[in-house]
Amino acid sequence: MNAELPQVSSQRSNSLINEGRLAAYLAAVGAGVGLAADAEAAVVGNAAVQPFGVNQEVNIDFNNDGQIDFQVDHDRVDANGSVLDYLQIDKNDVNGAANPLVMPAGTETFPLGATVANDAAAAGYVAQAQGSYPSALNLNDVVGPASFFDFQEGNNFNGTGKWIRANRMMDEDATQIDQVLGGRTAAQVQIPTNGPNFGSVVGDVDYLGLRMKLNGSAAYNYGWVGIRIDNQADATGAVVGYAYETIPGAPVNAGVVPEPGSALLAALGGLALIGAAARRRLRPA
């Protein structure tokens, strides 16, 4: 049985996932129980609605290890009097409103803490084709090995030497920053295709499909992020939840949070029994 993260408007409740189910997941994570023990297990990194305003961001930590895996980042840039708002997905923390012209090389990572670095070069978003904006997925769309992934934010698109910034879900820029502030000509920049695709209906939830290689892993894990746009004019809104499939190579359905499986429930039951026994031993006579 699957619980679905519904398409909701901003006026409806923000309680997107059953509280009892979420409590079970969080209890399992806090107790160190591996959710990957069940073939259908998926970890909810955060089920809270996390708004982003102008020049704000939401960090995505899928496996709850303290390392930022992705960042949903809003930026507002003044290009010589033209105020441009855009919303992008970052796999590192190189550029933003303060330094919009910085171009990542694909090897930078967010602060690691005590964990092994993710493979930033392997990270990608579901897209229709190379050089296109991220696809806005529907509820229950499959994110996995059969999906097409891309991540275009660099200075040599497809070997042409053109700058491209296609990692944007909403985009008022579309090469203006690189031309106006960076002095690039129109022939020196690549305009992304097939989008941008998010926020077509205010208050609806669109899903971003992602792949990643976590903590030095050689295999891909797949996940999704639910994004709601509340103001189309300035590209602000909220991340309404995210999850990833803990089994490398296994697909995940956008917006779907599997119920805790039998292995997880058995582990949780065992922990409860151990805790009860410990309390009985410690209780005064």
N, C-alpha and C positions, 0 to 999 in steps of 0.2 A: 504494500500500500504506500502511496506517495502523497506527501503534503505539498501543495503548490503555493508558491508565492504569487498572489493574484495581481492582476492589473487593477490598480486602484487610483482614484482621483485624490487630489490633495485635501478634499473635504472629508474623505472617509477616514476610518481609523488607521493609525500607523502600526497597529499590532498585526504584523504580517505573518507571524509564525506562532503556532500554538505554544503557549507559555510552558505547559508541561513537557512538551517535546524538547523545547530549547533547554529547559532546566536539565533534562536527562543528558543532552549533548554536553552542556557545559560542565556538569558533574563528572562526566566521563573524561573530558579533557583535563579538568582539574585534578582528577585522581590518577592521571597518567595512563588511562586505558586507551589502547590503540583502536581507533574506529575502523581502521583498515582490516580488522579481523573479519568483518562481514563483507561479502561481495558487493552489497548495495550501499555500503557506508559512504557518507559524505560528511565533511566537517563544515559546520556553519562558522565562518570566521567571525562574523558579527551580524546579528539580526536587528540591530538598532537602526532607526532612521537617522542618518547623519547628513544634515544640510550643508551645502557649500554656497557661500555668497561670493561677492566680487573678490578676486585674488585670494580665495581660500581653497583648501584641498581636503580630500578624505583619503587616508591611508588604508590600503588593503593588505592585510596580513593573513593569507589563506590558512596557513598551518599553525598560526598562533605561536611562532617561535621568536617574536620580537623583531624580526627583520621585515621591512616593508617590501612586499613583492611587487605591487603596483601602486600608483597614486592617481586618483581622479582629481585633476588640477584645473581650476578656473583661473584665467589670466585676463587682465584688462591692460591694454597697451595704447599709449597715445602716439600715433604715427603722424607727427607734425600737424596736430589738430584733428586728426581723424581717430576717434576713440573706437577701438576694436576689442570686442569680447570674444573669447573662445574657450572651449572646454576640451581638454585633452586627457589621454591616458599616458602616463609616464612609467617607464621601467627603470628609470634612474632619476636623479634630481639635479640635472645640469642646468636647464634653462627655465625661464619663467618670466613673469612680468618685469622683474628687476633686470634681467639680462636676456631679452628675447632672442638675440642674435646668436647666442652660443649654440653650437651644433654638436650634439653628443656623438661619440665615436662608436657607441654600442657596447663598450666594455665597462662603463661606470656602473656602480651599484649604490643602493641606499646604504646608510650606516648598518654595519653587520651585527653589532653587539657581540655576543659570544658564539654566533652561528657561522656556518660555512656560507660563503657567498653564493647566491643564486647565479645561474648563467644568464646574464642580462641579454647577451647576443641571441639567445635561443627564444626569448620571450616574444609572443606575438598575439595579435587580435584577429578574430574572424573577419574576413573581408571578401569582397566579390572577386577581386583580381589584384595583381601587384600594382601598388601605387594608388589604391582606392582607400577611401575613408573606412573606418570600422563599420561593420554591418550592425544595424539595430535589429536584434533577434526578437522573436516572439516567444511567449511562454511555451515551454516544452520543446523548443528547437534543440536539436542535438549538437553538442560541442564535443568534438573528439577527433580521432585520427583521420576521419573522412572529411573534415572541414578544411577549408583553405585558410591559411594564416599568413599574415604579413605584419610588418612593423616598419613603416617608412618615416624616419625622421633623421635625415642625413644630408650630406653635401655631395653625394655622387650617385644619384638615382640611376639604377640600372646601367652604371658605367658611363653615363652621359656627362658627368660633372655638374649636373643641375642640383640645386638645393630643393628639398621637398619636406613638407611637414603634413603628412597625411594621418597622423595619429590623433585626429581631432573628431570629437563627436558632434560639436557645434563649432562653426568657424566663420567669423566675420573677417578674418584676416585674408585667407586665400592668396598668399604670396605678397600682400601689401607691405608687411613688415620688412621682408627681405629686400623689396625694391625701394621703399621709401627710406627706411632707416639703414638698410644694409648696402644700398647702392647697386644692387643686382639689376640687370636688365630683365625684361620679360623673357628673353631667350635663355636666361641663366637659371630660371626657376621652373619647377614642375608643378602644375596645378593638379591636385588630387582629383580622382574621378569617383563616380558612383556615390554621391553624397554631397555634404554631410547628412547623416541619417537619423539623428536623435532629436526628440522634442517636437515631432510633427503635430502631436496632440498634447496640449498642456495638461499635466496631471496624470497622463498615462505612464506606465513603466515600460521602458525598453531595456533589453538585456545585451550586455557586452560579453562576447565569448572570448576566453583567454586560454593560452597555454603557457607553461613555464617548466623550467628544470630547477627544482628546489634544492638548495644546500649541497651543490656538487653532484646531484644525481645525473645519470646519463640518460634517463628516461623522462618523457613528458608527463605532466599532470595537467588536467583540464578543469576549468572552472568558469564561473559566470559572475557578473556584477549587475545588479538591478539599479537602473538610473531613472529618476523622474525629473523632468524639467518643469519648473513652476513658473518661470518667466522667460519667454522666448527672446525678448528684447535684449536681455543681458546674460542669457545662457546660464542662469542660476537654478538650483533645485536641490536634489538630495540623492545620496546613495541609500537605497532602501533595503539592502541586504546583499550578501554574497556567499558563495559556497564553492568547494572544489571536491573532485573525486580523489580520494586518498590512494586509490590503487593506480599505479603508473600505467598509462596506456588505455585506461578505461574511460569511455565517454561519460558525459554528464548532461542532463537536460536542463536548459535554462529555466531558472525560477523554481526548480523542483528540489525539494529537500527530502531525501528518503527517510522513512521511519527508522529508528534504531533497530537493527536486525537482531536475530536470536543470539548471536555470539556476544554482541554488545550488552544485551539485556541480561544474559547469563553472567557476564563479568560484573555488571552493576549489582546484580543480586548477590554475587559472591562477596563483593565489597561491603554490602549492607550487612551480610551475616557476620563477616569478620568484625565490623564495627560494633555490632550488637554484642558479640562474644567478648570483645575487649571491654565494653562498658560494664558487662556483668562481672568481669574479673576485678574491675576497679571499684565496684560499688561496695561501700562499707557493709560489714556484717550487721 
